[in-house]
Amino acid sequence: MVALAACGGGGGSAGAEPTGGKAAPPARMAQSTPATPAERTPAAPSPVQRALSGMSVEEKVGQLFMPVLYGTAADTVSGENQARYAAGTPAKVVAKYHLGGVILFPHNVKSTGQVVGLTNGLQRGSKKIPLLIGTDQENGLVSRMSALMTDFPGASRIGATKDTGLSRAVAKATGEELRALGVNLDFAPVADVNVNPRNPVIGRRAFGDDPKRVATMVSAAVKGFADAKIAATAKHFPGHGDTSVDSHTGLPVIKHTKAEWERIDAPPFKAAIAAGVDAVMSAHIVFPKLDPSGDPATLSKRILTGLLREKLGFKGVISTDALNMAGVRKKYDDGEIAVRAVLAGADLLLMPNDLPKAYKAVLGAVKSGRISRERLDQSVTRLLTLKQNRGLLAEAPVASVERAGDVLRSSAHRKLAARVGG
């Protein structure tokens, strides 16, 4: 589209006083020269626009979902996939639901060659748009790929060094190893400020209890993942550091005031956004001073759209935390949870408890108009833009066993791990 700017003619030069108590006659407008055909030609659509325009509604809805799949090979039948998704192999689940991504867990991991074969096979199963293949490789306590990767210390150890260079280096090395396996999105770094010693779910996963130090470490980690060409995710917004309840099993309530949120919880997320983080993950926590509705942040438009998008200016992908966790399933069923997350502002629906039900609910909400086509396109555009930015949109990346063998647990990475550990 070509935008035509209207010139405001105020009847003479700006600031001039009218003569004789009357307004001066309007200046004669110069006749505009018609644009030539070349000037009227619209700009060529971007790769993201082209991809979006070629997608059906069903394909667009599928882009929002990143479920768990079962099995260690893309083309091997799994009874679990058959039972949950009425599709026997992981590749068939990808194709059936037009998935935008999948997340890997230890049950998907046996050996380097096997994981490379799995990720390559999953990408082949996505016929149109390459997949985001994610995992939780925070290092330390949460390390889904630890069977194959360098054993880097977790965030609390890195934060204790006060060395942002180490934070960036470890994130880069972690990203390089993930990329060699065919994983292109890490749900890390943790941006929570662990100010509650009784916190049962964050603890040593955080860089520490000082907002400024955590912010600098998070910023460095985001840059390190970018150095490795891996998408990074700051989590868990608006801040999960002051909880005494685990959101996997209950619904935590954080009683910080808005001023305390600004001082304690917000700085690492602001730093991550400034560093260019690709995604921000929501938390299944109730934060009454930010939203008095009683809904968790994952389902809160005030928090995801009003605070994260509009106040902090985040333009990337908003991911939910896992939608099979108890913290988000207290009030609504699995279909309604997915719909409400999208309406709140989420783009990526992670690990729905019931993918068929959630997919059907979101598709139905789009067709009924409850979720507008414009709102759906906003999320899909952000997801496609992330893929474009990380080199995943034009064609699916292909992992190599030989390359993985050179990168995984390399001498340089083991020395780096020892340096942090020391």
C-alpha positions in Angstrom: 0.0 0.0 0.0 1.2 3.5 -0.8 0.4 6.1 1.9 -0.4 9.5 0.6 0.3 12.3 3.1 -2.1 15.3 3.1 -0.4 18.7 3.3 -2.1 21.0 5.8 -2.4 24.5 4.4 -3.3 26.9 7.2 -4.0 29.9 5.0 -0.5 31.5 4.9 2.7 30.9 6.7 2.6 29.3 10.1 2.4 31.7 12.9 1.5 34.7 10.6 -1.2 37.1 12.0 -4.2 37.8 9.7 -4.3 41.4 8.3 -7.1 43.8 9.0 -8.9 41.5 11.3 -9.7 39.1 8.5 -8.1 35.8 7.6 -5.7 36.0 4.7 -6.9 34.3 1.6 -5.7 30.7 1.3 -2.5 30.2 -0.7 -3.0 28.7 -4.1 -2.1 25.0 -4.0 0.4 23.9 -6.5 -1.1 21.4 -8.9 0.3 18.0 -8.1 1.9 15.9 -10.9 0.2 12.5 -11.3 2.4 9.6 -10.2 3.9 7.6 -13.0 3.0 3.9 -13.1 6.4 3.0 -11.7 5.8 5.3 -8.7 2.4 3.7 -8.1 3.8 0.1 -8.1 3.4 -1.3 -4.5 6.5 -2.7 -2.8 7.0 -6.5 -3.3 5.5 -8.5 -0.4 8.0 -9.7 2.2 8.7 -13.4 2.7 6.5 -13.3 5.8 3.6 -11.6 3.9 3.9 -14.2 1.1 3.9 -17.1 3.5 0.9 -15.6 5.4 -1.1 -15.0 2.3 -0.7 -18.6 1.1 -2.0 -20.2 4.3 -5.5 -21.4 5.1 -7.2 -20.6 8.4 -6.5 -24.2 9.5 -2.8 -23.8 8.8 -2.7 -20.4 10.5 -4.3 -21.9 13.7 -1.8 -24.8 13.6 1.1 -22.3 13.6 0.1 -21.3 17.1 0.6 -24.7 18.6 3.8 -26.4 20.1 2.8 -29.7 21.7 4.8 -32.6 23.1 5.2 -35.5 20.7 6.2 -39.0 21.6 8.8 -41.3 20.1 12.4 -41.1 19.0 11.9 -41.2 15.2 9.6 -39.0 13.1 8.3 -41.9 11.1 7.8 -44.5 13.8 4.4 -45.2 15.1 3.8 -44.4 18.8 0.8 -45.6 20.7 0.9 -42.4 22.8 0.6 -40.2 19.6 -2.2 -42.5 18.4 -4.1 -42.2 21.7 -3.6 -38.5 22.1 -3.7 -37.1 18.6 -5.2 -40.0 16.5 -2.0 -39.9 14.5 0.5 -42.7 14.8 3.9 -41.0 14.0 5.3 -37.7 15.1 5.5 -36.6 11.5 1.8 -37.4 11.0 0.9 -35.3 14.0 2.8 -32.4 12.6 1.0 -32.7 9.2 -2.5 -33.3 10.7 -2.5 -30.2 12.8 -0.3 -28.0 10.6 1.9 -27.5 13.6 4.1 -24.4 13.9 6.5 -26.1 16.3 7.2 -29.1 18.7 9.0 -29.3 22.0 11.5 -32.0 22.8 11.9 -33.8 26.2 14.3 -36.5 27.5 11.9 -39.2 26.3 12.7 -38.0 22.7 16.5 -38.3 23.3 18.6 -41.4 22.9 21.7 -40.6 20.9 23.1 -37.8 18.7 22.3 -39.6 15.5 18.8 -40.4 16.6 18.0 -36.8 17.6 19.4 -35.5 14.3 17.3 -38.0 12.5 14.2 -37.0 14.6 14.5 -33.2 14.0 15.3 -33.6 10.3 12.3 -36.0 10.0 10.0 -33.6 11.8 11.0 -30.8 9.5 10.2 -33.0 6.5 6.8 -33.7 8.0 6.0 -30.0 8.0 5.2 -29.6 4.3 4.8 -25.9 4.0 6.4 -23.8 6.8 9.5 -25.1 8.7 9.0 -25.9 12.4 10.2 -24.2 15.5 11.8 -27.1 17.4 12.2 -26.1 21.0 13.4 -27.4 24.3 14.1 -26.3 27.9 17.9 -26.2 28.1 18.4 -23.7 30.9 21.4 -25.8 32.1 21.7 -26.9 35.7 18.4 -28.1 37.1 16.4 -27.9 33.9 18.4 -29.5 31.1 16.2 -31.6 28.7 19.1 -32.5 26.4 21.7 -33.2 29.1 22.3 -36.8 27.9 24.0 -35.4 24.8 25.2 -31.9 25.7 28.0 -30.2 27.7 27.1 -30.1 31.4 27.1 -26.3 31.9 26.4 -25.0 35.4 23.0 -23.4 35.9 22.1 -19.7 36.1 22.7 -19.3 39.8 26.3 -20.3 39.5 26.8 -18.1 36.5 25.1 -15.2 38.3 27.4 -15.6 41.3 30.5 -15.0 39.1 29.1 -11.5 38.2 30.8 -12.0 34.8 28.4 -11.1 32.0 31.0 -12.4 29.5 30.5 -15.9 31.0 26.8 -15.6 30.7 27.0 -14.7 27.0 29.6 -17.4 26.3 27.6 -20.2 28.0 24.5 -19.2 26.1 26.3 -19.1 22.8 27.9 -22.6 23.5 24.5 -24.0 24.5 22.9 -22.5 21.4 25.6 -24.0 19.2 25.0 -27.5 20.6 21.3 -27.2 20.3 21.5 -26.0 16.7 23.8 -28.9 15.8 21.0 -31.2 17.0 18.3 -29.4 14.9 16.8 -27.5 17.8 16.3 -23.8 17.0 14.4 -22.4 20.0 15.5 -22.5 23.6 13.1 -21.7 26.4 15.9 -19.8 28.3 17.1 -17.6 29.9 15.2 -17.5 33.2 14.5 -13.8 33.9 12.9 -14.2 37.3 14.5 -12.5 40.3 14.5 -15.1 43.1 13.7 -13.0 46.1 11.8 -15.7 48.0 14.2 -18.4 49.5 11.2 -20.7 49.8 10.4 -20.6 46.1 9.9 -24.2 45.1 10.0 -23.8 41.3 12.6 -21.1 40.5 15.4 -21.1 43.1 18.8 -21.9 41.5 17.2 -21.6 38.0 17.5 -17.8 38.4 20.7 -15.7 38.1 20.1 -14.4 41.6 18.1 -12.2 43.8 19.4 -8.8 42.7 17.3 -7.2 39.9 20.2 -5.3 38.3 22.6 -8.3 38.3 19.9 -10.6 36.9 19.1 -8.0 34.2 22.7 -7.8 33.0 23.1 -11.6 33.0 19.8 -12.1 31.1 20.8 -9.5 28.5 24.1 -11.2 28.0 22.5 -14.6 27.6 20.0 -13.3 25.1 22.9 -12.0 23.0 24.8 -15.3 23.4 21.9 -17.2 22.0 21.7 -14.8 19.1 25.4 -15.3 18.5 24.6 -19.0 18.0 21.6 -18.2 15.7 19.2 -19.7 18.2 15.9 -18.1 19.3 15.9 -17.2 23.0 12.9 -16.9 25.4 12.9 -14.8 28.6 10.7 -16.3 31.2 8.4 -16.2 33.3 6.6 -12.9 32.7 5.7 -10.8 34.7 8.0 -12.5 37.2 7.9 -15.8 39.1 10.6 -15.1 41.6 8.5 -14.4 44.8 6.3 -17.5 44.9 6.0 -20.2 47.5 3.7 -22.3 45.3 4.8 -24.4 42.3 2.7 -23.4 39.3 3.0 -27.0 38.0 0.8 -28.1 40.8 -1.0 -25.0 42.0 -1.8 -21.3 41.3 0.7 -18.9 42.9 -0.3 -15.4 43.9 2.3 -12.6 43.9 1.4 -9.7 46.2 3.9 -7.2 44.9 2.6 -3.6 44.4 3.1 -2.0 41.0 6.0 -0.1 42.3 7.6 -3.3 43.6 7.0 -5.0 40.3 8.8 -2.1 38.6 11.7 -2.3 41.0 12.1 -6.1 41.4 10.5 -8.1 38.6 10.5 -5.8 35.5 14.3 -5.0 35.0 15.4 -8.4 33.6 12.5 -8.4 31.1 13.2 -4.8 30.1 16.8 -5.8 29.6 15.9 -8.9 27.6 13.7 -6.8 25.3 16.4 -4.2 24.8 18.8 -7.1 23.9 16.4 -8.3 21.2 15.0 -11.4 22.8 12.9 -13.4 20.3 10.2 -14.6 22.8 8.8 -14.0 26.3 7.1 -16.7 28.2 4.1 -16.0 30.4 3.8 -17.3 34.0 0.8 -19.1 35.4 0.7 -16.7 38.4 -2.0 -14.4 39.7 -0.7 -10.8 40.2 -3.6 -8.8 41.7 -1.9 -5.4 41.6 -1.4 -5.9 37.8 -4.7 -7.5 37.1 -7.4 -7.9 39.8 -9.4 -10.4 37.7 -8.0 -13.5 39.5 -6.9 -15.0 36.1 -3.2 -16.1 35.8 -0.9 -13.9 33.7 -1.1 -16.4 30.8 -4.8 -15.5 30.4 -4.6 -11.8 31.3 -4.9 -9.2 28.5 -4.0 -6.5 31.0 -0.6 -8.2 31.6 0.3 -9.7 28.2 -1.1 -7.0 25.9 -1.4 -4.0 28.2 1.9 -4.4 30.1 4.2 -6.5 28.0 3.2 -5.3 24.5 2.0 -1.7 25.2 4.0 -0.6 28.2 7.3 -2.5 27.6 7.0 -2.3 23.8 7.7 -6.0 23.2 7.1 -6.8 19.5 8.2 -10.5 19.4 6.5 -13.7 20.2 4.6 -14.2 23.5 4.6 -17.9 24.5 2.5 -19.4 27.2 4.1 -21.6 29.8 3.0 -25.2 29.4 -0.8 -25.3 29.2 -0.9 -28.7 30.9 0.2 -27.2 34.2 -2.3 -27.0 37.1 -1.7 -23.3 37.5 -3.6 -22.4 34.3 -6.2 -25.2 34.5 -8.1 -24.1 37.6 -11.0 -22.3 36.1 -11.4 -23.3 32.4 -11.3 -26.4 30.3 -8.5 -27.1 27.8 -10.2 -25.6 24.8 -11.2 -22.4 26.6 -7.7 -22.0 28.0 -6.2 -21.9 24.5 -8.8 -19.4 23.3 -8.4 -17.1 26.3 -4.6 -17.2 26.0 -4.9 -16.0 22.4 -7.4 -13.3 23.3 -5.0 -12.2 26.1 -2.2 -11.7 23.6 -0.3 -15.0 23.5 1.1 -16.2 20.1 2.5 -19.6 20.9 0.4 -22.1 22.7 2.9 -24.4 24.5 2.1 -28.0 25.4 -1.7 -28.0 25.5 -3.1 -30.7 27.7 -5.5 -31.8 24.9 -4.2 -30.7 21.5 -7.2 -31.9 19.5 -9.6 -30.1 21.8 -7.5 -26.9 22.0 -7.0 -26.8 18.2 -10.7 -27.3 17.6 -11.6 -24.6 20.1 -9.2 -22.0 18.6 -10.3 -22.8 15.1 -14.0 -22.5 16.1 -13.3 -19.2 17.9 -11.8 -17.8 14.7 -14.6 -19.1 12.5 -17.2 -17.6 14.9 -15.4 -14.3 15.1 -14.6 -14.5 18.8 -11.0 -14.4 17.7 -10.8 -12.0 14.8 -9.0 -12.9 11.6 -6.9 -9.8 12.3 -5.9 -11.1 15.7 -5.0 -14.5 14.3 -2.9 -12.9 11.6 -1.0 -10.8 14.2 0.2 -13.9 16.0 1.0 -15.9 12.9 2.9 -12.9 11.5 5.0 -12.7 14.7 5.7 -16.4 14.6 6.7 -16.3 10.9 8.8 -13.2 11.6 10.7 -15.1 14.3 11.3 -17.9 11.8 12.5 -15.4 9.1 14.8 -13.7 11.6 16.4 -17.0 12.5 16.8 -18.3 8.9 14.0 -20.8 9.3 11.3 -19.6 6.9 12.8 -20.1 3.4 13.7 -23.7 3.9 14.0 -26.1 6.8 17.5 -26.4 8.3 19.1 -29.8 8.1 21.2 -31.0 11.0 24.3 -33.1 10.4 25.5 -36.0 12.6 29.1 -35.1 11.6 28.7 -31.4 12.6 27.0 -32.4 15.8 29.9 -34.7 16.6 32.3 -31.8 16.3 30.2 -29.4 18.4 28.6 -31.5 21.2 30.8 -31.6 24.3 33.7 -30.1 22.4 37.0 -29.4 24.2 36.3 -25.7 24.2 32.9 -26.1 25.7 34.1 -28.4 28.4 36.8 -25.9 29.3 34.2 -23.2 29.5 32.0 -25.3 31.8 35.0 -26.0 34.0 35.7 -22.2 34.1 32.2 -21.4 35.3 32.2 -24.3 37.8 35.4 -23.1 39.3 
